[in-house]
């Protein structure tokens, strides 16, 4: 009788890892659902505070190159709105430009 090789096939390892990844994904989804339910009171308090203070805009980026201290600003900041100018701050690529500026 021939001796059988006890090594696992690569496809069995792949399917096992795929199953493990799927279980971890489902676990993350359940935990995020539970966390979002736990955060509802804090979100409500934040919403009430925003309405009380009459805040209008969400500040996503804190880089304001025209409002910095003049001793810290570079001399070319007035020319950075040219279409071919280089963006010095990487967050400029995350937001859309204002349509009225065109």
C-alpha positions in Angstrom: 0.0 0.0 0.0 1.3 3.4 -0.9 1.9 5.9 1.8 -0.4 9.0 1.6 1.0 12.5 1.7 -0.5 14.4 4.6 0.2 17.9 3.3 -2.8 20.2 2.7 -3.6 21.3 -0.8 -3.1 25.0 -1.6 -6.8 25.3 -2.5 -7.8 24.0 1.0 -5.5 26.6 2.6 -7.0 29.3 0.4 -10.5 28.4 1.2 -9.7 28.3 4.9 -8.2 31.8 4.7 -11.2 33.0 2.7 -13.6 31.6 5.3 -11.6 33.2 8.1 -11.6 36.6 6.3 -15.3 36.4 5.7 -15.9 35.6 9.4 -13.7 38.6 10.4 -15.6 40.8 8.0 -18.9 39.8 9.4 -17.6 40.4 12.9 -16.4 43.9 12.0 -19.9 44.7 10.5 -21.7 43.5 13.6 -19.4 45.5 15.9 -19.8 48.6 13.8 -23.5 48.3 14.0 -23.4 48.0 17.7 -21.0 50.9 18.0 -23.2 53.1 15.9 -26.1 52.4 18.1 -24.0 53.2 21.2 -22.9 56.5 19.6 -26.5 57.8 18.9 -26.8 59.8 22.2 -23.5 61.5 21.6 -24.5 62.4 18.0 -27.7 63.8 19.3 -25.9 66.0 21.8 -23.5 67.2 19.1 -26.4 68.0 16.7 -28.1 70.0 19.5 -24.9 71.9 20.2 -24.5 72.7 16.5 -28.0 74.0 16.3 -27.6 76.0 19.4 -24.4 77.7 18.1 -25.9 78.0 14.6 -22.8 76.5 13.0 -23.1 76.3 9.2 -20.1 74.5 7.7 -18.1 71.5 8.5 -14.4 72.3 8.6 -12.6 69.4 6.9 -9.3 71.1 6.2 -7.5 73.5 8.4 -5.0 74.8 5.9 -5.8 78.5 5.1 -2.8 79.8 3.2 -4.2 83.3 2.9 -5.0 83.7 6.6 -1.7 82.6 8.0 0.6 85.0 9.8 2.5 87.0 7.1 5.8 86.2 8.6 5.0 82.5 8.0 3.5 82.7 4.6 5.5 82.2 1.4 5.8 85.1 -1.0 4.1 83.2 -3.9 0.8 82.5 -2.0 -1.0 85.2 -4.0 -0.2 83.3 -7.2 -1.3 79.8 -6.2 -4.7 80.0 -7.7 -3.3 79.7 -11.2 -4.5 76.5 -13.0 -0.9 75.3 -13.5 0.3 76.1 -10.0 1.5 73.3 -7.8 -0.6 72.4 -4.8 1.6 72.7 -1.7 -0.8 71.1 0.6 -2.0 67.5 -0.1 -5.6 68.1 1.1 -6.2 70.3 -1.9 -6.7 67.1 -3.9 -9.5 65.8 -1.6 -12.0 68.7 -2.1 -13.7 70.0 -5.1 -12.9 73.4 -6.3 -15.5 76.1 -6.1 -17.6 76.2 -9.4 -18.0 80.0 -9.0 -14.3 80.5 -9.2 -14.1 79.2 -12.8 
